[in-house]
Amino acid sequence: MIFKKTFTFFIVLFIMFFLYINISFAVSDSPEISAQSAILIDSSSGEVFYDKNSNQVMFPASTTKIMTAILTLENGNLNDIVTVPYAAISNIPAGYSIAALQSDEQLTVNQLLQMMMVYSANDSANVLAFYNSGSIENFANLMNQKAAELGMSNTHFTNPSGMQDENHYTTASDLAILMKYSMKNNTFKHLAGLKSCSIPATNKYQARTFYTTNNLLVDSDTNISNNSYYEYAIAGKTGFTSEAGNCLVSVANKDDLELICVVLAAGINADGSSSKFSDSKKLFEFGYANYGIKTFIEQGYTASTISIANATPETKDLDLVVSSSISALMETDKMDDDIKPDIRLNSNLFAPISQGQVVGKIVYTVDGVEYSSDLIASHNVVPSDSSMMVCSLFLLVLVLLILFKLLFPNKKKTVVEEKKE
């Protein structure tokens, strides 16, 4: 009896230890980062892969300029010429990045956007606010309207640049929503991915060249020394104020999986560099180590072949062709799972069938979610002579029955009606 109890005790202890080890390994997979608030999401679905205080209200600093850029792209014209108003550049405190814009200087909207997104120029942001809405206050109202439309429920803007203001705040989660939305705009994606920009001489200033503040984008081929380069980074916007700390909203794409990362109030590394870049790289690497895009079937692939009963011998065997590729986001440890497709044919598939006609669907189910594509006919399916003869005979009989009814109405019914009178 004692032996059995002792044996049972050690078995339970072993199981608990085993579970503890597994739990420990799972937790250790999540990276340790310095940022006070962070989030990592799939750009397509919005699925959250990592979360650290992502709904905590924070100061966004110059990541604010993402909103300024997308509003300008949606409401303005890149080729418009803008004259810099004195009011837009006169009240920027010392210490904030500027492009040294001059009062009455003329630049295009595209040039202003480039300086704002590449160099984080606060004067460019202010000028764009005046261009869009006539004043910074009016533009802030427009920003808040857009934030509400996008569901950024913990966000409030007071200016277009991210200059420090107690009433200018957001969250990592809200910034991820904003970046997900903005990256659908190809011009924004281009601007947010620029490593540099060159502005030709204007009516007030000589030619200028600016280099990106986003070190994730800067590779060793440039003349800027950088250890923060991330080969899969494609876009982003940095931010910093003493109150907000180091902030970065960035986007990476590896093997068709696009991820959005937000880190707010990041610290400083031992070498003095901002950990917003190293934090972001850790989160991206975590995402790509644990998730990927699996393509189940390619466009144009023959999913199956069926036989059409009433078709000619030459056309009866019909290939069902996939109209568009089917892919799904999956955890990497499930990528090799054998997931069988479900082929759902339309009812009553008889000749004639036209090439390219939709004849059904192919469906893959992953974690309860269906991913599907139409199946289309590979060629024309022609009815056989015998089937045509049967159809013709059927139609002839039908026509004769109709004619008979018209020519010889029901006499019995007529007699009954006469008796009632």
C-alpha positions as CSV (number, residue, x, y, z in Angstrom):
1,M,0.0,0.0,0.0
2,I,2.8,2.4,1.0
3,F,4.7,1.4,-2.2
4,K,1.6,2.2,-4.4
5,K,1.1,5.7,-2.7
6,T,4.8,6.5,-3.1
7,F,4.8,5.4,-6.8
8,T,1.7,7.5,-7.5
9,F,3.2,10.5,-5.8
10,F,6.4,10.3,-8.0
11,I,4.3,9.8,-11.1
12,V,2.2,12.9,-10.3
13,L,5.4,14.8,-9.5
14,F,7.0,13.8,-12.8
15,I,3.9,14.9,-14.7
16,M,3.9,18.3,-13.0
17,F,7.6,18.8,-13.6
18,F,7.1,17.9,-17.3
19,L,4.2,20.4,-17.6
20,Y,6.3,23.0,-15.9
21,I,9.1,22.5,-18.3
22,N,6.8,22.9,-21.3
23,I,5.2,26.0,-19.8
24,S,8.6,27.5,-19.2
25,F,9.7,26.9,-22.8
26,A,6.5,28.4,-24.1
27,V,6.9,31.6,-22.0
28,S,10.6,31.9,-23.0
29,D,9.5,32.1,-26.6
30,S,8.1,35.5,-26.0
31,P,10.9,38.1,-26.3
32,E,12.0,40.4,-23.5
33,I,11.8,44.0,-24.6
34,S,12.4,47.4,-22.9
35,A,9.4,49.2,-24.4
36,Q,6.7,50.0,-21.9
37,S,4.0,49.2,-24.4
38,A,4.1,47.1,-27.6
39,I,2.1,45.1,-30.0
40,L,2.8,42.8,-33.0
41,I,0.0,42.0,-35.5
42,D,-0.6,40.4,-38.9
43,S,-1.2,43.3,-41.3
44,S,-3.8,41.3,-43.3
45,S,-6.1,39.9,-40.6
46,G,-5.1,42.1,-37.6
47,E,-4.5,39.0,-35.5
48,V,-2.4,39.8,-32.5
49,F,0.8,37.8,-32.1
50,Y,2.4,39.8,-29.1
51,D,0.9,42.2,-26.7
52,K,2.5,44.2,-23.9
53,N,0.2,46.9,-22.3
54,S,-1.0,47.7,-25.8
55,N,-4.1,49.5,-24.5
56,Q,-2.2,51.7,-22.1
57,V,-2.5,55.4,-23.0
58,M,0.9,56.7,-24.2
59,F,2.4,59.8,-25.9
60,P,3.0,59.0,-29.6
61,A,5.6,61.7,-30.5
62,S,6.2,61.7,-34.3
63,T,4.4,58.5,-35.0
64,T,1.5,61.0,-35.1
65,K,2.7,61.9,-38.6
66,I,1.3,58.6,-40.0
67,M,-2.2,60.1,-39.5
68,T,-1.1,63.4,-41.1
69,A,0.3,61.6,-44.1
70,I,-2.7,59.4,-44.8
71,L,-5.1,62.3,-44.4
72,T,-3.1,64.4,-46.8
73,L,-3.0,61.5,-49.4
74,E,-6.7,61.0,-49.1
75,N,-7.7,64.7,-49.3
76,G,-4.9,66.4,-51.3
77,N,-3.0,66.2,-54.5
78,L,0.7,65.3,-54.6
79,N,1.4,67.8,-57.4
80,D,-0.3,70.8,-55.7
81,I,2.1,73.7,-55.0
82,V,1.9,74.9,-51.4
83,T,3.1,78.3,-50.2
84,V,4.5,78.0,-46.6
85,P,2.5,80.2,-44.2
86,Y,4.5,82.0,-41.5
87,A,2.0,80.8,-38.9
88,A,2.8,77.1,-39.7
89,I,6.6,77.5,-38.9
90,S,6.8,80.2,-36.3
91,N,5.9,78.4,-33.1
92,I,7.9,75.2,-33.2
93,P,9.9,74.8,-30.0
94,A,13.7,74.3,-30.1
95,G,14.8,70.7,-30.2
96,Y,12.2,69.5,-32.7
97,S,13.3,68.3,-36.1
98,I,12.7,70.8,-38.9
99,A,13.4,71.0,-42.6
100,A,14.2,74.7,-42.3
101,L,11.2,75.7,-44.4
102,Q,10.9,79.5,-45.0
103,S,7.9,81.7,-45.0
104,D,6.4,82.0,-48.5
105,E,8.6,79.1,-49.7
106,Q,6.9,77.0,-52.4
107,L,7.0,73.2,-52.4
108,T,4.8,70.4,-53.7
109,V,2.7,68.3,-51.4
110,N,4.8,65.3,-52.4
111,Q,8.0,67.1,-51.2
112,L,6.4,68.1,-47.9
113,L,5.3,64.5,-47.3
114,Q,8.7,63.2,-48.1
115,M,10.5,65.5,-45.7
116,M,7.9,64.7,-43.0
117,M,8.0,60.9,-43.4
118,V,11.8,60.6,-44.0
119,Y,13.3,63.2,-41.7
120,S,10.3,63.7,-39.4
121,A,10.2,67.4,-40.1
122,N,7.7,69.1,-37.8
123,D,7.5,72.2,-40.0
124,S,6.5,70.1,-43.0
125,A,3.7,68.5,-40.9
126,N,2.4,71.9,-39.8
127,V,2.4,73.2,-43.4
128,L,0.4,70.1,-44.5
129,A,-2.1,70.8,-41.7
130,F,-2.6,74.3,-43.1
131,Y,-2.8,73.0,-46.6
132,N,-5.5,70.5,-45.6
133,S,-7.6,72.4,-43.2
134,G,-6.5,76.1,-42.9
135,S,-5.1,75.7,-39.4
136,I,-3.6,73.3,-37.0
137,E,-6.8,73.3,-34.8
138,N,-9.0,72.4,-37.8
139,F,-6.7,69.7,-38.9
140,A,-6.6,68.2,-35.4
141,N,-10.4,67.9,-35.6
142,L,-10.0,66.1,-38.9
143,M,-7.5,63.8,-37.3
144,N,-9.8,62.9,-34.5
145,Q,-12.7,62.3,-36.9
146,K,-10.5,59.8,-38.8
147,A,-9.4,58.1,-35.6
148,A,-13.0,57.6,-34.6
149,E,-13.8,56.2,-38.0
150,L,-11.0,53.7,-37.7
151,G,-12.0,52.6,-34.2
152,M,-9.0,54.2,-32.5
153,S,-11.0,54.5,-29.3
154,N,-8.1,55.6,-26.9
155,T,-6.7,58.3,-29.2
156,H,-6.9,62.1,-29.2
157,F,-4.8,64.4,-31.4
158,T,-4.1,68.1,-30.9
159,N,-1.5,68.7,-33.6
160,P,-0.2,67.1,-36.8
161,S,3.4,66.4,-35.7
162,G,3.3,64.8,-32.3
163,M,4.7,67.8,-30.4
164,Q,4.2,67.1,-26.7
165,D,0.8,67.9,-25.3
166,E,-1.0,66.3,-22.4
167,N,-4.2,66.0,-24.5
168,H,-2.3,64.4,-27.4
169,Y,-2.2,60.6,-26.8
170,T,-2.9,57.2,-28.2
171,T,-2.1,53.5,-27.6
172,A,0.1,50.9,-29.3
173,S,-3.1,49.0,-30.3
174,D,-4.6,52.2,-31.9
175,L,-1.4,52.9,-33.8
176,A,-1.4,49.4,-35.2
177,I,-4.9,50.0,-36.5
178,L,-3.8,53.2,-38.1
179,M,-0.7,51.6,-39.8
180,K,-2.8,48.6,-41.0
181,Y,-5.2,51.0,-42.6
182,S,-2.5,53.3,-44.0
183,M,-0.4,50.5,-45.6
184,K,-3.3,49.8,-48.0
185,N,-2.4,53.1,-49.7
186,N,0.5,52.4,-52.1
187,T,1.7,56.0,-52.0
188,F,1.8,55.9,-48.3
189,K,3.7,52.6,-48.4
190,H,6.3,54.1,-50.7
191,L,6.7,57.2,-48.6
192,A,7.0,55.2,-45.3
193,G,9.7,53.1,-46.9
194,L,12.0,55.8,-48.3
195,K,15.6,55.7,-47.0
196,S,16.3,59.3,-48.2
197,C,14.8,62.2,-50.2
198,S,16.2,65.0,-52.2
199,I,14.4,68.3,-52.5
200,P,15.6,70.6,-55.3
201,A,16.2,74.3,-54.8
202,T,13.1,76.3,-54.2
203,N,12.3,80.0,-54.5
204,K,13.6,80.5,-50.9
205,Y,16.2,77.7,-50.2
206,Q,18.9,75.7,-51.8
207,A,18.7,72.0,-52.6
208,R,18.3,69.7,-49.6
209,T,18.8,66.0,-48.9
210,F,17.4,64.2,-45.9
211,Y,18.1,60.6,-44.6
212,T,15.6,58.4,-42.8
213,T,15.4,58.3,-39.0
214,N,14.2,54.7,-39.3
215,N,17.4,52.7,-38.9
216,L,15.6,49.4,-39.7
217,L,15.6,50.5,-43.3
218,V,19.2,51.6,-43.5
219,D,21.5,48.9,-44.9
220,S,25.3,48.8,-45.0
221,D,25.3,50.1,-48.6
222,T,24.5,53.6,-47.5
223,N,26.9,56.1,-46.0
224,I,25.2,55.9,-42.6
225,S,26.7,53.7,-39.9
226,N,24.0,51.4,-38.6
227,N,23.7,48.2,-36.6
228,S,19.9,48.2,-36.5
229,Y,19.2,47.3,-40.1
230,Y,16.5,44.6,-40.5
231,E,16.4,43.0,-44.0
232,Y,12.7,42.4,-44.0
233,A,11.6,45.9,-42.9
234,I,9.7,47.8,-45.6
235,A,8.2,50.8,-43.9
236,G,7.9,52.7,-40.6
237,K,7.7,56.0,-38.7
238,T,9.9,56.9,-35.7
239,G,9.1,59.2,-32.8
240,F,10.9,60.7,-29.8
241,T,10.2,63.3,-27.1
242,S,11.5,63.2,-23.6
243,E,8.0,62.6,-22.4
244,A,7.1,59.9,-25.0
245,G,10.5,58.2,-25.0
246,N,11.6,56.2,-28.1
247,C,8.7,55.2,-30.3
248,L,8.5,53.2,-33.6
249,V,5.7,51.9,-35.8
250,S,7.2,49.6,-38.4
251,V,6.3,47.1,-41.0
252,A,8.1,44.0,-42.2
253,N,7.4,41.5,-44.9
254,K,8.9,38.0,-45.1
255,D,7.6,35.2,-47.4
256,D,4.4,37.2,-48.0
257,L,3.7,37.5,-44.3
258,E,3.4,41.2,-43.5
259,L,3.7,42.2,-39.8
260,I,3.1,45.5,-38.1
261,C,5.1,46.3,-34.9
262,V,4.5,49.2,-32.5
263,V,6.9,49.9,-29.6
264,L,6.3,52.9,-27.3
265,A,8.5,54.3,-24.6
266,A,11.4,52.0,-25.4
267,G,14.7,52.3,-23.5
268,I,18.4,52.7,-24.4
269,N,20.8,49.9,-25.2
270,A,24.2,49.5,-23.5
271,D,25.9,51.0,-26.5
272,G,23.7,54.1,-26.3
273,S,21.5,53.3,-29.2
274,S,17.7,53.4,-29.0
275,S,16.2,50.0,-28.2
276,K,13.1,50.8,-30.3
277,F,15.0,49.2,-33.2
278,S,16.3,46.2,-31.3
279,D,12.9,45.7,-29.6
280,S,11.1,45.8,-33.0
281,K,13.6,43.3,-34.5
282,K,13.0,40.9,-31.6
283,L,9.3,41.1,-32.1
284,F,9.5,40.6,-35.8
285,E,11.8,37.6,-35.4
286,F,9.4,36.2,-32.8
287,G,6.5,36.6,-35.3
288,Y,8.3,34.9,-38.2
289,A,9.6,32.1,-36.0
290,N,6.1,31.2,-34.9
291,Y,3.8,32.1,-37.9
292,G,3.9,31.8,-41.6
293,I,1.7,31.8,-44.7
294,K,0.9,28.4,-46.2
295,T,-0.3,28.2,-49.8
296,F,-2.7,25.2,-50.2
297,I,-3.3,25.5,-53.9
298,E,-2.2,27.8,-56.7
299,Q,-4.3,29.7,-59.2
300,G,-4.7,27.6,-62.4
301,Y,-4.2,24.3,-60.7
302,T,-6.5,21.4,-61.6
303,A,-8.2,20.5,-58.3
304,S,-10.2,17.5,-59.7
305,T,-11.7,16.0,-62.9
306,I,-15.3,15.1,-63.2
307,S,-17.4,13.4,-65.9
308,I,-20.5,15.2,-67.3
309,A,-23.1,12.5,-68.1
310,N,-24.8,14.1,-71.1
311,A,-21.7,15.4,-72.8
312,T,-19.9,14.1,-75.9
313,P,-17.1,11.6,-75.4
314,E,-14.6,14.3,-76.4
315,T,-15.8,16.9,-73.9
316,K,-17.3,14.9,-71.0
317,D,-14.1,14.8,-68.8
318,L,-14.0,18.2,-67.3
319,D,-11.0,19.6,-65.3
320,L,-12.0,21.8,-62.4
321,V,-9.5,24.7,-62.4
322,V,-8.8,26.9,-59.3
323,S,-9.6,30.5,-60.1
324,S,-7.4,32.0,-57.4
325,S,-4.7,30.8,-55.0
326,I,-5.7,29.8,-51.5
327,S,-3.4,30.8,-48.6
328,A,-3.8,31.0,-44.9
329,L,-1.9,32.3,-41.8
330,M,-0.8,29.3,-39.7
331,E,1.5,28.6,-36.8
332,T,4.8,27.2,-38.0
333,D,4.4,24.0,-36.1
334,K,1.2,23.3,-38.0
335,M,2.5,24.1,-41.5
336,D,3.1,20.5,-42.3
337,D,-0.4,19.4,-41.3
338,D,-2.2,17.5,-44.1
339,I,-5.4,19.5,-44.6
340,K,-7.7,17.9,-47.2
341,P,-9.9,20.2,-49.3
342,D,-13.6,20.0,-49.6
343,I,-14.8,20.2,-53.2
344,R,-18.4,21.5,-53.5
345,L,-19.9,21.2,-56.9
346,N,-22.9,23.1,-58.1
347,S,-26.1,21.1,-58.4
348,N,-27.3,19.8,-61.8
349,L,-24.1,20.0,-63.7
350,F,-25.2,19.1,-67.3
351,A,-24.0,20.1,-70.7
352,P,-23.8,22.6,-72.2
353,I,-21.1,24.2,-70.0
354,S,-18.9,27.1,-71.1
355,Q,-15.2,27.4,-70.6
356,G,-14.5,29.5,-67.5
357,Q,-18.0,29.0,-66.1
358,V,-18.1,28.6,-62.3
359,V,-19.0,25.0,-61.5
360,G,-18.3,24.9,-57.7
361,K,-15.9,25.7,-54.9
362,I,-12.8,24.3,-53.3
363,V,-12.6,24.9,-49.5
364,Y,-9.8,24.4,-46.9
365,T,-10.8,24.7,-43.3
366,V,-8.1,25.9,-40.8
367,D,-9.0,26.3,-37.1
368,G,-12.7,26.6,-38.0
369,V,-12.1,29.2,-40.7
370,E,-12.9,28.5,-44.3
371,Y,-10.6,29.6,-47.1
372,S,-12.1,29.0,-50.6
373,S,-11.8,29.6,-54.3
374,D,-14.2,29.2,-57.2
375,L,-13.7,26.2,-59.5
376,I,-14.1,27.0,-63.2
377,A,-14.6,24.8,-66.2
378,S,-11.4,24.1,-68.2
379,H,-13.2,23.9,-71.6
380,N,-16.6,23.9,-73.3
381,V,-18.7,20.9,-72.6
382,V,-20.9,20.0,-75.6
383,P,-24.1,17.9,-75.2
384,S,-24.0,14.5,-77.0
385,D,-26.2,13.8,-80.0
386,S,-28.3,11.3,-78.0
387,S,-28.8,13.8,-75.2
388,M,-29.8,16.4,-77.7
389,M,-32.2,13.9,-79.3
390,V,-33.8,13.2,-75.9
391,C,-34.1,16.9,-75.1
392,S,-35.6,17.6,-78.5
393,L,-38.1,14.7,-78.0
394,F,-39.0,15.9,-74.6
395,L,-39.6,19.5,-75.9
396,L,-41.7,18.1,-78.8
397,V,-43.9,16.1,-76.4
398,L,-44.3,19.2,-74.1
399,V,-45.3,21.4,-77.1
400,L,-47.8,18.8,-78.2
401,L,-49.4,18.6,-74.8
402,I,-49.7,22.3,-74.6
403,L,-51.3,22.4,-78.1
404,F,-53.7,19.6,-77.1
405,K,-54.8,21.5,-74.0
406,L,-55.4,24.6,-76.1
407,L,-57.3,22.9,-78.9
408,F,-59.3,20.4,-76.8
409,P,-60.4,22.0,-73.5
410,N,-61.8,19.8,-70.7
411,K,-65.4,19.0,-72.0
412,K,-66.4,17.3,-68.8
413,K,-65.9,20.6,-66.9
414,T,-68.0,22.4,-69.5
415,V,-70.9,19.9,-69.1
416,V,-70.9,20.3,-65.3
417,E,-71.0,24.0,-65.5
418,E,-74.0,23.8,-67.9
419,K,-75.9,21.6,-65.4
420,K,-75.4,24.2,-62.6
421,E,-77.2,26.8,-64.7
